[in-house]
Structure formats: structure tokens, C-alpha cells
Amino acid sequence: MKPVDIPVLLTRIEPSRNMARFYALSVEPTLFAGLVVHRIWGRLWARGRSHLVFSTIFWRPRRTSRNLQPANSSTVIL
């Protein structure tokens, strides 16, 4: 799975309530092969708040026991 290259940006504008908000979400790689989810939210045309959620999951192919055993037990792989 690849990190998302383009962040997701959502806006909510309600003139009747004098409300203008934004929400942004992006998945970015870290220096040590992990991932970080970067969330930003706040009022439009303002700096907003930010929060980082670090993931300890390392993205590498999984090896299962099914991949290591032959399909037929009588078959010998040399």
C-alpha cells in the first residue's frame, strides 16, 4: 500500500450560521519506514490546528505459511 500523494481536503460553509471550516487529512512516510497520519482542521482563511498520529506498522510484503509450503505434500521442491 502506498501513502496518499494528494491530501484529502473537505470544506464546510454555512453562510446562515456564519460558519466556514476546513478539514485536511494526509498520509505521509517517515524517515524510518513508518507512516504518519497528518490531520489539520480549523476555520477557513486561518491557520488551524494540526495533529500527527504515528504508526508503528512497517509496510513490507507478508509471508504466510501457505507461501512456504508446497501445494501438494507429496511434491518435493528442489
Secondary structure as a PSIPRED ss2 file (coil, helix, strand):
# PSIPRED VFORMAT (PSIPRED V4.0)

   1 M C   1.000  0.000  0.000
   2 K C   1.000  0.000  0.000
   3 P C   1.000  0.000  0.000
   4 V C   1.000  0.000  0.000
   5 D C   1.000  0.000  0.000
   6 I C   1.000  0.000  0.000
   7 P C   1.000  0.000  0.000
   8 V E   0.000  0.000  1.000
   9 L E   0.000  0.000  1.000
  10 L E   0.000  0.000  1.000
  11 T E   0.000  0.000  1.000
  12 R E   0.000  0.000  1.000
  13 I E   0.000  0.000  1.000
  14 E E   0.000  0.000  1.000
  15 P H   0.000  1.000  0.000
  16 S H   0.000  1.000  0.000
  17 R H   0.000  1.000  0.000
  18 N C   1.000  0.000  0.000
  19 M E   0.000  0.000  1.000
  20 A E   0.000  0.000  1.000
  21 R E   0.000  0.000  1.000
  22 F E   0.000  0.000  1.000
  23 Y E   0.000  0.000  1.000
  24 A E   0.000  0.000  1.000
  25 L E   0.000  0.000  1.000
  26 S E   0.000  0.000  1.000
  27 V E   0.000  0.000  1.000
  28 E E   0.000  0.000  1.000
  29 P E   0.000  0.000  1.000
  30 T C   1.000  0.000  0.000
  31 L C   1.000  0.000  0.000
  32 F C   1.000  0.000  0.000
  33 A C   1.000  0.000  0.000
  34 G C   1.000  0.000  0.000
  35 L E   0.000  0.000  1.000
  36 V E   0.000  0.000  1.000
  37 V E   0.000  0.000  1.000
  38 H E   0.000  0.000  1.000
  39 R E   0.000  0.000  1.000
  40 I E   0.000  0.000  1.000
  41 W E   0.000  0.000  1.000
  42 G E   0.000  0.000  1.000
  43 R E   0.000  0.000  1.000
  44 L C   1.000  0.000  0.000
  45 W C   1.000  0.000  0.000
  46 A C   1.000  0.000  0.000
  47 R C   1.000  0.000  0.000
  48 G C   1.000  0.000  0.000
  49 R E   0.000  0.000  1.000
  50 S E   0.000  0.000  1.000
  51 H E   0.000  0.000  1.000
  52 L E   0.000  0.000  1.000
  53 V E   0.000  0.000  1.000
  54 F E   0.000  0.000  1.000
  55 S E   0.000  0.000  1.000
  56 T C   1.000  0.000  0.000
  57 I C   1.000  0.000  0.000
  58 F C   1.000  0.000  0.000
  59 W C   1.000  0.000  0.000
  60 R C   1.000  0.000  0.000
  61 P C   1.000  0.000  0.000
  62 R C   1.000  0.000  0.000
  63 R C   1.000  0.000  0.000
  64 T C   1.000  0.000  0.000
  65 S H   0.000  1.000  0.000
  66 R H   0.000  1.000  0.000
  67 N H   0.000  1.000  0.000
  68 L H   0.000  1.000  0.000
  69 Q C   1.000  0.000  0.000
  70 P C   1.000  0.000  0.000
  71 A C   1.000  0.000  0.000
  72 N C   1.000  0.000  0.000
  73 S C   1.000  0.000  0.000
  74 S C   1.000  0.000  0.000
  75 T C   1.000  0.000  0.000
  76 V C   1.000  0.000  0.000
  77 I C   1.000  0.000  0.000
  78 L C   1.000  0.000  0.000
